[in-house]
Amino acid sequence: MDSGQDLHEGDKTGDWTRLLKNKYKKELGELSREYPHKRSLYIDYRDVERFGKPGIAMADELLENPGKVLEDVWEAIKNGQLIRTKDGKEPKGINIRFTNLPRKTLIRNIRSDDINRYISVEGILRKSTEVRPRIVEAVFRCPAGHFTVRQQKYGKFIEPDGCATDGCTFKKLELMPKRSKFVDSQKLRIQESPEGLRGGEQPQTLDIDVTDDLSGMVSPGDRIIINGILRSMQRVVKGEKSTVFDIFLECNSIEVAEKEFEEVEIDEKAEDEINRLSKDPMIYRMITHSIAPTIYGSEDVKQAIALQLFGGIAKEMPDGSRLRGDIHVLLIGDPGIAKSQLLRYVVKLSPRAIYTSGQSSTAAGLTATAVKDEFGEGRWTLEAGALVLADMGVAAVDEMDKMEKGDRSALHEAMEQQSISVAKAGITATLKSRCALLGAANPKYGRFDMFGDLSEQINMPPSLLSRFDLIFIMTDQPEQKRDLAIAEHILKAHSTGELIAQHKKTPIPGVTDEYIQQQLKPVMPDIEPGLFRKYVAYSKRSCFPLISPEAREALVAYYMKLRGIAEPNKPVPVTARQLEALVRLAEASARIRLSNTIETSDAERVIHIVDACLRQIAYDAKTGTFDIDKVVTGISKEKRDIVRVIKDAIRDIGGEGRRAGIDQVIDAVSAKGFSRDKVREGIDMLLRTGEAMEPKNGIIQLI
């Protein structure tokens, strides 16, 4: 019986030898040349499956009994002398790594049956420790000079009870680090992708043990697929052994999933449907109506959000610089205008999105943080925050005005450079955060004052505001026709909801599904959310439009027109950032049609949106021109002028002493055509900023 068994075993090694000789000649040659710098042989699982008659059995055995298979392959390499090193010695420490498993296991679906099997999991890397050596073969020496070797497993360090040499009674042995064998090791914690989660679930995590040349390959925020053997380890609680075991994955190979939106599966039927939609002349209306249909109006905002979902094209330049393609949108509005509702809806529609609220988020929670916990055995580990996890998607940040000042500044780099640099606790790293930011904020005093200065009402630094491509001011002003329409829309939605709820409990006679569908029509999206997500993913994956000369001319003409409004003493209206925003928006507009060129219609649509935005935020009612300074610096040009004139007046009246009576100054300045109130405000501002002081009542002195 035994000989038959052996024959069968030998045969398996033979199968592997044949497979390697057939398919992996080149890789084996490369290993022979580059060993020990390169010491991993990657075998594609699909090659094993397709390898003749024994292939399927070999592939199945790999999944069921991976440890045995890895030994078989190693035997095959040794017996067939498939790898020849330069010095002719037997190559020790070659890693056999399998990739491309057909079936991925979800982290939440790992069960006890999977222990010791070969599985493949996918997710986002949340934390990683530094790479450190771990002992795998410990050599001990006893006082008599005998050596004892113990193999070390993952987890606790095992010491021998005594010297292994016969007749030697020494119990106390010392470790010889010089003779022992070490291997690089790192611990990772991977979290399941947010796309697959049903609402409100905690994403689950899995710890991964990485060794040798795989360690240090990936950084937090990367989307990766990890193949490996699931292992279990007994839990020890306060020195007592528990019956519950912890699981971790012994990593065999890592695949970095760089392909965006591959996780959104689009079948042929959906693809045909998407192509049909894109040719529809009403596609823009349909898409706008598919975003939060239960909210009435806000057409401009919805269109901007649609453009944001599709996004511009990120450009990698040959010199290594990168131009962002993501469009950032900020909604500032009176309470009760359904901003948060819009944000929630966007998170539902985008193939990859994360929602956070500014009130409860710190800078570390948004960007990345270094923590010291039991995961890294007391060492510092890097943990990725919300903006890193939303990489290649949309990050929706609500209540941005309620964030702490320091936390808000963390957004600057994430928005423009689209990376997050961490330098904490001896860890310096740069993580990617290529996400579009959709922010919502309330005005400082709860509501907008239509006549006050806008910059004073928004509790956000100008440097952050200027990074947004589009800023919408959503005011809530009573207007009979619109209010009536909103009231009817809301009541319609509520009454249909009541009808459905009651119909579920006790069927109402005469209410059919068709009737309900009919009633729901006004609040139903034109394109259902599932298809919408696929549409966005498909467009981002496959559509990269070029700008046509006519569209380019239209954009440049609009930009020049805005710049042209800027006369020497008028406020400067637009910066180059706005032109970049125009280009990105035009790209997104063409992507909605899945078109390969950006046409004049796209340029016009975008100019209309940007114009509407600028009219709200930068329009100076007194002069009838745009004043972008209000947004970019927070101080309008008029204010700066008045301050200059006041200073000149004080110097004129006071001479060397630089002090003058406040009333005199007000008289002198108002004679030049400024209103007395404005002058008074200017003087207050000087006193407040510390550029002047009031040594005696009614006297002002420049400092």
C-alpha positions as CSV (number, residue, x, y, z in Angstrom):
1,M,0.0,0.0,0.0
2,D,2.8,2.4,1.0
3,S,4.7,1.9,-2.2
4,G,1.6,2.9,-4.2
5,Q,1.2,5.9,-2.1
6,D,4.8,6.9,-2.6
7,L,4.5,6.4,-6.3
8,H,1.4,8.7,-6.4
9,E,3.3,11.3,-4.3
10,G,6.3,11.2,-6.7
11,D,3.9,11.6,-9.5
12,K,2.6,14.8,-8.1
13,T,6.1,16.2,-7.9
14,G,6.6,15.1,-11.5
15,D,3.4,17.0,-12.5
16,W,4.7,20.2,-10.9
17,T,8.1,19.6,-12.6
18,R,6.5,19.3,-16.0
19,L,4.3,22.4,-15.4
20,L,7.3,24.5,-14.4
21,K,9.4,23.3,-17.3
22,N,6.6,24.0,-19.8
23,K,5.3,27.4,-18.6
24,Y,7.9,29.0,-16.4
25,K,11.2,28.5,-18.2
26,K,11.8,32.2,-18.4
27,E,11.0,32.9,-14.8
28,L,13.2,30.1,-13.5
29,G,16.1,31.4,-15.6
30,E,15.6,34.8,-14.2
31,L,15.6,33.5,-10.6
32,S,18.8,31.5,-11.3
33,R,20.5,34.7,-12.5
34,E,19.2,37.1,-9.9
35,Y,19.1,34.9,-6.7
36,P,19.4,35.9,-3.9
37,H,18.1,39.4,-4.8
38,K,15.1,38.0,-6.4
39,R,13.7,34.9,-4.6
40,S,10.1,34.6,-5.4
41,L,8.5,32.5,-8.1
42,Y,5.0,33.6,-9.1
43,I,2.7,30.9,-10.4
44,D,-0.6,31.9,-12.0
45,Y,-3.4,29.7,-10.7
46,R,-5.1,29.7,-14.1
47,D,-2.0,28.1,-15.6
48,V,-2.3,25.3,-13.1
49,E,-6.0,24.8,-13.8
50,R,-5.4,24.6,-17.6
51,F,-2.5,22.2,-17.3
52,G,-3.8,19.1,-19.0
53,K,-5.5,16.3,-17.1
54,P,-3.8,16.6,-13.6
55,G,-4.3,20.4,-13.6
56,I,-7.7,20.5,-11.9
57,A,-6.7,18.1,-9.2
58,M,-3.5,20.1,-8.6
59,A,-5.5,23.3,-8.4
60,D,-8.0,21.8,-6.0
61,E,-5.3,20.4,-3.8
62,L,-3.7,23.9,-3.6
63,L,-6.9,25.3,-2.2
64,E,-7.6,22.4,0.2
65,N,-4.0,21.6,1.4
66,P,-1.7,24.5,0.5
67,G,1.1,23.6,2.9
68,K,1.5,20.2,1.2
69,V,1.4,21.7,-2.3
70,L,4.1,24.3,-1.5
71,E,6.3,21.5,-0.3
72,D,5.6,19.5,-3.5
73,V,6.6,22.5,-5.7
74,W,9.7,23.0,-3.7
75,E,10.6,19.3,-4.1
76,A,10.0,19.6,-7.8
77,I,12.4,22.5,-8.0
78,K,15.0,20.7,-5.9
79,N,14.8,17.3,-7.6
80,G,14.7,18.7,-11.1
81,Q,17.4,21.2,-10.3
82,L,15.3,23.8,-12.0
83,I,17.1,26.7,-10.3
84,R,20.9,26.8,-10.6
85,T,22.6,29.5,-8.5
86,K,25.9,31.0,-9.5
87,D,27.9,29.2,-6.7
88,G,26.2,25.9,-7.5
89,K,24.7,25.6,-4.0
90,E,21.1,24.6,-3.4
91,P,19.0,27.8,-3.4
92,K,17.5,28.0,0.0
93,G,14.6,30.3,0.8
94,I,12.9,30.4,-2.6
95,N,9.3,31.5,-2.1
96,I,6.6,29.9,-4.2
97,R,3.8,32.4,-4.7
98,F,0.4,31.8,-6.3
99,T,-1.7,34.6,-7.8
100,N,-4.9,35.2,-9.7
101,L,-7.3,33.1,-7.7
102,P,-10.8,32.9,-9.4
103,R,-12.8,33.2,-6.2
104,K,-12.5,36.0,-3.7
105,T,-13.7,35.4,-0.1
106,L,-15.3,38.3,1.7
107,I,-13.7,39.0,5.0
108,R,-17.1,38.8,6.8
109,N,-17.7,35.3,5.2
110,I,-14.6,33.7,6.5
111,R,-15.6,30.6,8.6
112,S,-13.9,27.9,10.6
113,D,-13.9,25.6,7.5
114,D,-11.5,28.0,5.8
115,I,-8.8,27.4,8.4
116,N,-5.6,26.1,6.8
117,R,-7.1,26.5,3.3
118,Y,-5.8,28.8,0.6
119,I,-8.0,31.8,0.2
120,S,-8.0,35.2,-1.5
121,V,-9.4,38.4,0.2
122,E,-9.7,41.9,-1.2
123,G,-9.9,45.2,0.7
124,I,-8.3,48.5,1.6
125,L,-5.2,48.5,3.7
126,R,-6.0,50.3,6.9
127,K,-2.8,49.9,9.0
128,S,0.7,48.7,8.5
129,T,3.6,48.3,11.0
130,E,7.2,48.9,10.1
131,V,9.2,46.0,8.6
132,R,11.2,44.2,11.3
133,P,13.2,41.0,11.4
134,R,11.6,37.9,12.9
135,I,13.5,34.8,14.0
136,V,12.6,31.6,12.2
137,E,15.4,29.3,13.3
138,A,16.9,29.9,16.7
139,V,20.2,28.5,17.6
140,F,20.9,28.0,21.3
141,R,24.3,27.1,23.0
142,C,24.7,25.4,26.4
143,P,27.7,26.1,28.6
144,A,29.4,22.9,27.4
145,G,29.4,24.3,23.9
146,H,26.7,22.1,22.3
147,F,24.3,23.7,19.8
148,T,20.6,23.2,19.8
149,V,18.4,24.4,16.9
150,R,14.7,25.2,17.3
151,Q,12.3,26.2,14.5
152,Q,10.2,29.2,15.5
153,K,6.5,29.7,14.5
154,Y,4.5,32.9,14.3
155,G,3.6,34.2,17.8
156,K,5.4,33.1,20.9
157,F,9.1,32.4,21.1
158,I,9.8,28.7,22.0
159,E,12.8,27.9,24.1
160,P,14.1,24.3,24.4
161,D,13.7,22.6,27.8
162,G,17.4,21.7,27.9
163,C,20.4,20.8,25.8
164,A,19.5,18.3,23.1
165,T,22.8,16.5,23.1
166,D,22.7,13.0,24.8
167,G,24.2,13.0,28.3
168,C,24.3,16.8,28.7
169,T,22.2,18.0,31.6
170,F,22.4,21.7,31.2
171,K,19.0,23.4,31.3
172,K,20.0,27.1,30.9
173,L,20.8,27.8,27.2
174,E,21.6,31.1,25.6
175,L,20.4,32.3,22.2
176,M,23.0,32.9,19.5
177,P,21.6,35.6,17.3
178,K,24.6,35.5,15.0
179,R,23.9,31.9,14.0
180,S,20.2,32.1,14.0
181,K,18.1,32.8,10.9
182,F,15.9,35.8,10.5
183,V,13.3,36.9,8.0
184,D,11.7,40.3,7.3
185,S,8.2,40.5,8.6
186,Q,5.4,43.0,8.7
187,K,1.8,43.0,10.0
188,L,-1.0,44.5,7.9
189,R,-4.6,45.1,8.8
190,I,-7.0,45.0,5.8
191,Q,-10.6,46.3,5.8
192,E,-13.3,45.2,3.4
193,S,-14.1,47.7,0.7
194,P,-16.8,50.2,1.5
195,E,-18.6,49.6,-1.8
196,G,-19.8,46.1,-0.8
197,L,-21.3,47.1,2.5
198,R,-25.0,47.2,3.1
199,G,-26.0,50.5,4.9
200,G,-24.8,51.0,8.4
201,E,-22.6,47.9,8.7
202,Q,-19.2,48.1,10.5
203,P,-16.6,47.1,7.9
204,Q,-14.7,44.1,9.2
205,T,-11.0,43.7,9.3
206,L,-8.5,40.9,9.0
207,D,-4.8,40.8,10.2
208,I,-2.2,39.7,7.8
209,D,1.3,38.4,8.4
210,V,3.7,39.3,5.6
211,T,7.2,37.9,5.4
212,D,10.4,38.2,3.3
213,D,10.3,40.1,0.0
214,L,6.6,41.0,0.3
215,S,7.1,43.2,3.4
216,G,7.1,46.9,2.8
217,M,5.4,46.6,-0.6
218,V,2.1,48.4,0.2
219,S,1.1,51.5,2.2
220,P,-2.2,52.3,3.9
221,G,-5.0,53.4,1.6
222,D,-4.0,50.9,-1.2
223,R,-6.6,48.6,-2.5
224,I,-5.1,45.1,-2.5
225,I,-5.9,41.5,-3.0
226,I,-4.1,39.2,-0.7
227,N,-3.7,35.4,-1.3
228,G,-2.6,33.2,1.6
229,I,-3.3,30.5,4.0
230,L,-5.7,31.2,6.9
231,R,-4.2,30.3,10.2
232,S,-5.6,30.3,13.7
233,M,-4.0,31.1,17.0
234,Q,-5.4,30.4,20.5
235,R,-6.4,33.5,22.5
236,V,-4.8,34.0,25.8
237,V,-6.8,36.1,28.2
238,K,-4.9,37.2,31.4
239,G,-2.7,34.1,31.2
240,E,-5.7,31.7,30.8
241,K,-6.0,29.9,27.5
242,S,-9.4,30.5,25.9
243,T,-11.4,28.2,23.7
244,V,-11.8,31.0,21.2
245,F,-9.2,31.3,18.5
246,D,-8.1,34.3,16.5
247,I,-7.5,34.1,12.8
248,F,-4.9,35.7,10.7
249,L,-3.8,35.3,7.1
250,E,-0.3,34.0,6.4
251,C,0.3,36.0,3.2
252,N,1.5,34.1,0.2
253,S,1.2,36.8,-2.5
254,I,-0.1,40.4,-2.8
255,E,-1.7,41.9,-5.9
256,V,-2.2,45.7,-5.9
257,A,-5.6,46.4,-7.5
258,E,-4.8,49.6,-9.3
259,K,-7.7,49.3,-11.7
260,E,-10.3,51.8,-10.7
261,F,-13.9,50.8,-10.5
262,E,-13.2,47.2,-11.5
263,E,-15.3,46.2,-8.5
264,V,-18.4,47.6,-10.2
265,E,-19.3,44.7,-12.4
266,I,-21.0,45.8,-15.7
267,D,-22.5,43.0,-17.8
268,E,-23.4,43.4,-21.5
269,K,-27.0,44.2,-20.8
270,A,-26.1,47.1,-18.6
271,E,-23.4,48.2,-21.1
272,D,-26.0,48.4,-23.9
273,E,-28.4,50.3,-21.7
274,I,-25.6,52.8,-20.8
275,N,-24.7,53.3,-24.4
276,R,-28.4,53.8,-25.3
277,L,-28.8,56.4,-22.5
278,S,-25.7,58.3,-23.6
279,K,-27.1,58.9,-27.0
280,D,-30.4,60.2,-25.6
281,P,-30.6,64.0,-26.3
282,M,-32.2,64.5,-22.8
283,I,-29.4,62.7,-20.9
284,Y,-28.4,65.8,-18.9
285,R,-31.9,66.3,-17.7
286,M,-32.3,62.7,-16.8
287,I,-29.0,62.6,-14.9
288,T,-29.9,65.8,-13.0
289,H,-33.3,64.4,-12.2
290,S,-31.8,61.2,-10.9
291,I,-29.9,63.0,-8.2
292,A,-32.0,63.2,-5.1
293,P,-35.4,63.4,-6.8
294,T,-37.2,63.8,-3.5
295,I,-35.6,67.3,-3.2
296,Y,-37.4,69.9,-5.3
297,G,-35.5,72.4,-7.4
298,S,-31.7,73.2,-7.0
299,E,-31.2,72.3,-10.6
300,D,-27.8,74.1,-10.9
301,V,-26.5,72.4,-7.8
302,K,-27.7,68.9,-9.0
303,Q,-26.0,69.5,-12.3
304,A,-22.8,70.5,-10.6
305,I,-22.9,67.4,-8.5
306,A,-23.5,65.2,-11.6
307,L,-20.4,66.8,-13.2
308,Q,-18.5,66.1,-10.0
309,L,-19.5,62.4,-10.0
310,F,-18.2,62.0,-13.5
311,G,-15.1,64.1,-12.9
312,G,-12.5,65.5,-15.2
313,I,-9.4,63.6,-16.4
314,A,-6.3,63.4,-14.1
315,K,-3.3,64.1,-16.2
316,E,0.1,62.7,-15.5
317,M,2.8,64.8,-17.1
318,P,6.1,63.4,-18.5
319,D,8.0,65.5,-15.9
320,G,6.2,63.6,-13.1
321,S,3.8,66.4,-12.1
322,R,0.1,65.7,-11.9
323,L,-2.8,67.9,-12.7
324,R,-5.9,67.0,-10.8
325,G,-9.1,66.0,-12.5
326,D,-11.4,65.9,-9.5
327,I,-13.9,68.6,-9.1
328,H,-14.5,70.1,-5.7
329,V,-17.9,71.6,-4.9
330,L,-19.0,73.5,-1.8
331,L,-22.6,74.1,-0.8
332,I,-23.2,76.9,1.6
333,G,-26.8,77.5,2.5
334,D,-29.4,78.4,5.0
335,P,-30.6,75.6,7.3
336,G,-33.4,73.3,6.0
337,I,-32.4,73.4,2.4
338,A,-31.5,69.7,2.2
339,K,-27.7,70.0,1.8
340,S,-27.0,66.9,3.9
341,Q,-29.7,65.0,2.0
342,L,-27.8,65.8,-1.2
343,L,-24.5,64.6,0.3
344,R,-26.1,61.3,1.5
345,Y,-27.5,60.8,-2.0
346,V,-24.1,61.3,-3.6
347,V,-22.5,58.8,-1.4
348,K,-25.2,56.3,-2.6
349,L,-24.6,57.1,-6.3
350,S,-20.8,57.2,-6.4
351,P,-19.1,53.9,-7.0
352,R,-16.7,54.8,-4.1
353,A,-17.6,57.3,-1.5
354,I,-17.2,58.1,2.2
355,Y,-19.4,60.4,4.3
356,T,-18.1,62.2,7.3
357,S,-19.4,65.1,9.4
358,G,-17.0,67.9,10.2
359,Q,-18.3,68.3,13.8
360,S,-17.0,64.9,14.8
361,S,-13.9,64.5,12.5
362,T,-10.5,65.5,13.5
363,A,-7.6,66.1,11.2
364,A,-6.2,62.7,11.9
365,G,-9.5,61.0,11.2
366,L,-9.7,62.8,7.9
367,T,-6.1,62.3,6.7
368,A,-4.0,59.7,8.5
369,T,-2.7,59.1,11.9
370,A,0.1,57.3,13.7
371,V,-1.2,55.1,16.6
372,K,0.5,53.0,19.2
373,D,-1.6,49.9,20.1
374,E,-1.5,46.1,20.5
375,F,-1.8,45.6,16.8
376,G,1.8,46.6,16.3
377,E,2.8,45.1,19.6
378,G,3.3,48.5,21.1
379,R,5.1,50.0,18.0
380,W,3.8,52.9,16.0
381,T,1.5,52.0,13.1
382,L,0.1,54.1,10.4
383,E,-3.7,54.2,10.0
384,A,-5.5,55.7,7.0
385,G,-8.3,58.2,7.4
386,A,-11.5,59.1,5.5
387,L,-9.9,61.0,2.6
388,V,-7.4,58.2,2.0
389,L,-10.1,55.6,2.0
390,A,-12.2,57.6,-0.5
391,D,-9.2,57.5,-3.0
392,M,-10.6,57.6,-6.6
393,G,-14.1,58.4,-5.3
394,V,-16.0,61.2,-3.6
395,A,-15.5,62.4,0.0
396,A,-18.6,64.1,1.3
397,V,-17.8,66.3,4.3
398,D,-20.8,67.8,6.1
399,E,-20.8,70.7,8.5
400,M,-17.4,72.0,7.3
401,D,-17.9,75.3,9.1
402,K,-18.0,73.5,12.5
403,M,-14.5,71.9,12.1
404,E,-11.6,73.0,14.2
405,K,-9.2,75.4,12.5
406,G,-6.3,73.0,12.7
407,D,-8.3,70.1,11.3
408,R,-9.5,72.2,8.4
409,S,-6.0,73.0,7.3
410,A,-5.5,69.3,6.8
411,L,-7.8,69.6,3.7
412,H,-5.5,72.0,1.8
413,E,-3.0,69.5,0.7
414,A,-5.6,66.8,0.1
415,M,-7.5,69.1,-2.2
416,E,-4.8,70.5,-4.4
417,Q,-1.9,68.0,-4.4
418,Q,-4.2,65.1,-3.8
419,S,-1.9,63.4,-1.4
420,I,-1.5,63.4,2.4
421,S,1.9,63.6,4.0
422,V,2.3,62.2,7.4
423,A,5.3,62.9,9.6
424,K,4.6,61.6,13.0
425,A,6.3,59.4,15.5
426,G,9.2,58.6,13.2
427,I,7.0,57.6,10.3
428,T,7.2,59.7,7.2
429,A,4.9,58.7,4.4
430,T,2.9,60.1,1.6
431,L,-0.5,58.6,1.0
432,K,-2.7,59.1,-2.0
433,S,-6.1,60.8,-1.7
434,R,-7.3,61.3,-5.2
435,C,-10.8,62.1,-4.3
436,A,-13.3,64.8,-5.2
437,L,-14.5,66.8,-2.2
438,L,-18.2,67.7,-1.7
439,G,-18.5,70.0,1.2
440,A,-21.5,71.5,2.9
441,A,-21.5,74.4,5.4
442,N,-23.8,76.8,7.1
443,P,-23.3,80.6,7.2
444,K,-21.7,81.9,10.3
445,Y,-24.8,83.6,11.7
446,G,-27.1,80.7,10.8
447,R,-28.6,82.5,7.8
448,F,-27.4,84.7,5.0
449,D,-27.7,88.4,5.2
450,M,-28.2,89.4,1.6
451,F,-26.6,92.8,2.1
452,G,-23.6,91.9,4.2
453,D,-20.2,90.9,3.0
454,L,-20.1,87.3,1.9
455,S,-16.6,86.7,3.2
456,E,-17.6,87.7,6.7
457,Q,-20.6,85.3,6.7
458,I,-18.7,82.2,5.8
459,N,-16.6,80.9,8.6
460,M,-14.0,79.4,6.3
461,P,-10.5,80.6,5.4
462,P,-10.2,82.1,2.0
463,S,-7.3,79.8,1.1
464,L,-9.6,76.9,1.4
465,L,-12.5,78.5,-0.4
466,S,-10.3,79.3,-3.4
467,R,-9.6,75.6,-3.9
468,F,-13.2,74.8,-4.6
469,D,-14.1,74.8,-8.3
470,L,-17.7,75.6,-7.6
471,I,-19.2,77.3,-4.6
472,F,-23.0,77.5,-4.4
473,I,-24.9,79.8,-2.1
474,M,-28.2,78.3,-1.5
475,T,-30.4,80.9,0.1
476,D,-33.9,80.3,1.3
477,Q,-36.0,83.3,0.2
478,P,-39.8,83.3,0.3
479,E,-41.2,83.3,-3.2
480,Q,-44.9,82.4,-3.7
481,K,-44.7,80.2,-6.8
482,R,-41.6,78.3,-5.8
483,D,-42.8,77.8,-2.2
484,L,-46.1,76.4,-3.4
485,A,-44.3,74.0,-5.7
486,I,-42.0,72.8,-2.9
487,A,-44.9,72.3,-0.5
488,E,-46.8,70.2,-3.1
489,H,-43.7,68.2,-3.9
490,I,-43.0,67.4,-0.2
491,L,-46.6,66.5,0.6
492,K,-46.8,64.4,-2.5
493,A,-43.7,62.4,-1.4
494,H,-45.1,62.1,2.1
495,S,-48.6,61.0,1.2
496,T,-47.3,58.4,-1.3
497,G,-45.1,57.1,1.5
498,E,-48.0,56.9,3.9
499,L,-50.0,55.1,1.2
500,I,-47.3,52.5,0.7
501,A,-46.9,52.0,4.5
502,Q,-50.6,51.5,5.0
503,H,-51.0,49.3,1.9
504,K,-48.3,47.0,3.3
505,K,-50.1,46.5,6.6
506,T,-53.7,46.2,5.3
507,P,-54.1,46.2,1.5
508,I,-56.3,49.1,0.4
509,P,-58.9,48.2,-2.3
510,G,-58.1,49.7,-5.7
511,V,-54.5,50.4,-4.9
512,T,-52.4,48.4,-7.3
513,D,-48.7,48.4,-7.9
514,E,-49.3,50.4,-11.1
515,Y,-51.2,53.0,-9.2
516,I,-48.3,53.3,-6.6
517,Q,-45.8,53.6,-9.5
518,Q,-47.9,56.3,-11.0
519,Q,-48.1,58.2,-7.7
520,L,-44.4,57.9,-7.2
521,K,-43.4,59.2,-10.6
522,P,-42.4,62.7,-9.5
523,V,-40.1,61.4,-6.8
524,M,-38.6,58.5,-8.7
525,P,-35.2,58.9,-10.3
526,D,-35.1,58.7,-14.2
527,I,-32.1,56.4,-14.0
528,E,-32.2,54.0,-11.0
529,P,-29.3,54.2,-8.6
530,G,-27.8,50.8,-9.5
531,L,-27.5,51.7,-13.1
532,F,-26.3,55.2,-12.3
533,R,-23.4,53.8,-10.4
534,K,-22.5,51.6,-13.3
535,Y,-22.9,54.5,-15.7
536,V,-20.4,56.6,-13.7
537,A,-17.9,53.7,-13.4
538,Y,-18.2,52.9,-17.1
539,S,-17.7,56.5,-18.1
540,K,-14.6,56.9,-15.8
541,R,-13.1,53.7,-17.0
542,S,-13.5,54.2,-20.8
543,C,-14.1,57.8,-21.7
544,F,-11.2,60.3,-22.1
545,P,-12.4,63.2,-24.2
546,L,-10.2,65.7,-26.1
547,I,-11.0,69.4,-26.2
548,S,-12.1,70.7,-29.6
549,P,-10.6,74.1,-30.9
550,E,-14.1,75.7,-30.8
551,A,-14.7,74.7,-27.1
552,R,-11.2,75.9,-26.3
553,E,-11.9,79.3,-27.8
554,A,-15.1,79.6,-25.9
555,L,-13.5,78.9,-22.6
556,V,-10.6,81.2,-23.3
557,A,-12.9,83.9,-24.4
558,Y,-15.0,83.7,-21.2
559,Y,-11.8,83.7,-19.1
560,M,-10.5,86.7,-21.0
561,K,-13.8,88.5,-20.6
562,L,-13.8,88.0,-16.9
563,R,-10.2,89.1,-16.6
564,G,-11.0,92.0,-18.9
565,I,-13.6,93.4,-16.4
566,A,-10.6,94.0,-14.2
567,E,-9.7,97.6,-14.7
568,P,-6.8,99.1,-12.7
569,N,-8.9,100.2,-9.8
570,K,-11.6,97.5,-10.1
571,P,-11.3,94.3,-8.2
572,V,-9.5,91.4,-10.0
573,P,-12.3,89.0,-10.9
574,V,-10.8,85.6,-11.7
575,T,-7.6,83.7,-11.1
576,A,-6.1,80.9,-13.2
577,R,-7.7,78.4,-10.8
578,Q,-11.1,79.3,-12.3
579,L,-9.8,78.5,-15.8
580,E,-8.6,75.1,-14.7
581,A,-12.0,74.5,-13.1
582,L,-13.7,75.3,-16.4
583,V,-11.6,72.8,-18.2
584,R,-12.3,70.0,-15.7
585,L,-16.0,70.7,-15.8
586,A,-16.0,70.6,-19.6
587,E,-14.3,67.2,-19.5
588,A,-16.9,65.9,-17.1
589,S,-19.7,67.3,-19.3
590,A,-18.4,65.4,-22.3
591,R,-18.0,62.3,-20.2
592,I,-21.7,62.3,-19.4
593,R,-22.4,61.8,-23.1
594,L,-19.5,59.3,-23.3
595,S,-18.2,61.5,-26.1
596,N,-14.6,61.6,-27.2
597,T,-14.5,65.3,-27.9
598,I,-15.4,68.3,-25.7
599,E,-17.7,70.4,-27.9
600,T,-18.9,74.0,-27.8
601,S,-22.2,72.8,-26.1
602,D,-20.1,71.5,-23.2
603,A,-18.2,74.7,-22.9
604,E,-21.4,76.7,-22.9
605,R,-23.1,74.5,-20.3
606,V,-20.0,74.9,-18.0
607,I,-19.7,78.6,-18.5
608,H,-23.4,78.9,-17.5
609,I,-22.8,77.1,-14.3
610,V,-19.6,78.9,-13.3
611,D,-21.1,82.2,-14.2
612,A,-24.1,81.4,-11.9
613,C,-21.6,80.6,-9.1
614,L,-19.5,83.7,-9.6
615,R,-22.6,85.9,-9.7
616,Q,-23.5,84.6,-6.3
617,I,-20.2,84.8,-4.5
618,A,-18.1,87.4,-6.2
619,Y,-20.6,89.9,-7.5
620,D,-20.1,93.4,-6.0
621,A,-23.5,95.0,-6.0
622,K,-22.2,98.6,-5.5
623,T,-19.9,98.6,-8.5
624,G,-21.7,96.0,-10.6
625,T,-18.6,94.0,-11.2
626,F,-17.1,90.7,-10.1
627,D,-14.7,90.8,-7.2
628,I,-12.9,87.5,-6.8
629,D,-10.8,89.0,-4.0
630,K,-13.8,88.7,-1.8
631,V,-13.4,84.9,-2.0
632,V,-9.7,84.5,-2.4
633,T,-8.4,86.9,0.3
634,G,-11.5,87.6,2.3
635,I,-11.1,91.4,2.1
636,S,-12.7,93.2,-0.8
637,K,-10.8,95.7,-2.8
638,E,-12.9,98.6,-1.6
639,K,-11.9,97.9,2.0
640,R,-8.3,97.8,1.2
641,D,-8.5,101.1,-0.6
642,I,-10.3,102.8,2.3
643,V,-7.7,101.6,4.7
644,R,-4.9,103.1,2.5
645,V,-6.7,106.4,2.3
646,I,-7.3,106.6,6.1
647,K,-3.6,105.9,6.8
648,D,-2.6,108.7,4.3
649,A,-5.0,111.1,6.0
650,I,-3.6,110.4,9.5
651,R,-0.1,111.0,8.2
652,D,-1.1,114.2,6.5
653,I,-2.9,115.6,9.6
654,G,-0.5,114.3,12.2
655,G,2.8,114.8,10.4
656,E,5.8,113.3,12.3
657,G,3.8,112.3,15.4
658,R,1.5,110.1,13.1
659,R,-1.5,110.9,15.4
660,A,-4.7,112.7,14.6
661,G,-8.2,113.3,15.8
662,I,-10.6,110.6,14.7
663,D,-13.3,113.2,13.7
664,Q,-10.7,115.1,11.6
665,V,-9.7,111.9,9.8
666,I,-13.4,111.0,9.1
667,D,-14.0,114.5,7.6
668,A,-10.9,114.4,5.5
669,V,-11.5,110.9,4.1
670,S,-15.3,111.3,3.5
671,A,-14.4,114.4,1.5
672,K,-12.8,112.0,-1.0
673,G,-16.1,110.4,-1.7
674,F,-16.3,107.5,0.9
675,S,-19.3,107.3,3.2
676,R,-18.8,108.2,6.8
677,D,-19.9,104.7,8.0
678,K,-17.3,103.0,5.8
679,V,-14.6,105.3,7.1
680,R,-15.6,104.5,10.7
681,E,-15.5,100.8,9.9
682,G,-12.0,101.2,8.3
683,I,-10.8,103.0,11.5
684,D,-12.2,100.2,13.7
685,M,-10.5,97.6,11.5
686,L,-7.1,99.4,11.9
687,L,-7.5,99.4,15.7
688,R,-8.6,95.8,15.7
689,T,-5.7,94.5,13.7
690,G,-3.3,96.4,15.8
691,E,-2.0,98.7,13.0
692,A,-3.2,101.8,15.0
693,M,-4.0,102.6,18.6
694,E,-6.1,105.1,20.5
695,P,-3.8,106.7,23.0
696,K,-6.5,109.2,24.2
697,N,-10.2,109.1,23.6
698,G,-10.9,110.4,20.1
699,I,-7.3,110.4,19.0
700,I,-5.8,107.7,16.6
701,Q,-2.1,107.0,16.3
702,L,-0.4,104.7,13.7
703,I,1.9,102.2,15.2
